[in-house]
Amino acid sequence: MGQIAVLADVHGVLPALEAVLAEPDVQQADVIVLAGDLASGPQPVETLDLLVALGNRAVWVRGNADRELVTLARGGQLDPPDDVTPWAANQLRPDQVELLADLPTSVTIGDTLFCHATPRDDEEVVLVDSPISRWADVLGGVPEQVRTIVCGHTHMPFARQVDRRLVVNAGSVGMPYGAPGPSWALLTPDGVQLRRSTLDAGAAADRVVQQSTYPGRAAWADEYLRTNYSDTEALAAFRPRAEA
């Protein structure tokens, strides 16, 4: 395995994606794994076009928000998790809907499995402090030869051992929790690094407001770009789902 950059939960935030793609280690990566929830946000079309432009270096994984976009874009019914999701679904071109629909829910490269939430479910919540018994249940069906599992979904970066396996959460490019700045992961033969990119949040918010046509873009930018949920707030919000 060469150098792999993992970008999860871009959520249609073009300035944040551009900041991460400008990182030298991302530009030099042999593979860029896109670990789901890529387009559900204020700039879905532009975000997907930029990701497609990565060409063969990009390895795509579908997240729950991508699945929801496809369902809504095809006229299906579901209870949307927020206001931006149905709007984003209506913006996508037919080719982008088909792209998301055809994505796998996990990809294995060498002894590393990449998924969105967990290997068995695209919206299951497991946290850095979830008990080993919970993790053992979640990872029970993963082949023994897989020694590292890399995910996203909760927007909370971490790396921890689980029964001699390494579990890595790459965090979120577009809606990071815990600390400001787009978060992502870099896998090298020497190990795993959790990284954050520098982003002028005010300028990024201004761009989203100016360039997006999402009616709620100003409030969205205030909540997810001009401010940042702490790790304590995020863990408290996720814990009921993790314990369900």
Phi, psi and omega in degrees: 000130175275218181266126182238124172262137181243120180242118180239156170052055175291324176051042172062032179253093188299315181299323179292318178297316179299322180296319180288317181295340178279349180295132180306320181291333175283318179297328182268355183295144176289325182223141171242110179272127179256102195266044168090165184053061190267324194242348185285093185179195190282346180225062188292317184293313182295323180296313180295322178298320179292321179292320177298326181294346176292341176069218187288347177290338183275132172243120190260141174230138181272136174255174181298322180292327176294318177299318180295321177300316180297314180302312182292319181296332180269008177087011178283169182250134170200162178274103186295144182286343183199178181281334185284334184297308179296326176297312181299321180300324181283346180274333189294140172287158178305321180294329179286324175298315180295322177303309182294322182296328186270001184286146175283159178272348173202157178221138177246127176238115184062235179256022182242129178255131179249130179216182179268298181257293172222166182298339186253350187203135186275359177223014177290140182251121172227137189247167181302329182256014174296145182299153177303323179300323178291315178297320180298322177294314182298321185264008185300328182266004181282131181305146185300329183289345176282118183252345178226135176240126181241130185221188175216238169079309183270357177065017184240104182291139173197165171220129180211157176274141175224098178051055176072010169251156176256128175247128183236132169251123184281356182078212183221135175286313190267333183224064186289140173248155175099321179198153181287156178102137179305131180252147181201175183232148177237122177253126178230169176301341181269352179143197184244136174239131171269124189238154171229140178261153176280133179216129173285100188297322179295316179293321178296317178297318179299319179296317179299316180296321183284325191259334179278154173252008177297124185302327182263024188296325182293314179294322178298314181295323178297319185283322189250348179244314181283341177234172184213124177290135179284165177298324179297315179295316183294316179297320178297322179290323184277336190302318178302323178288326180290333184262358183291000000 
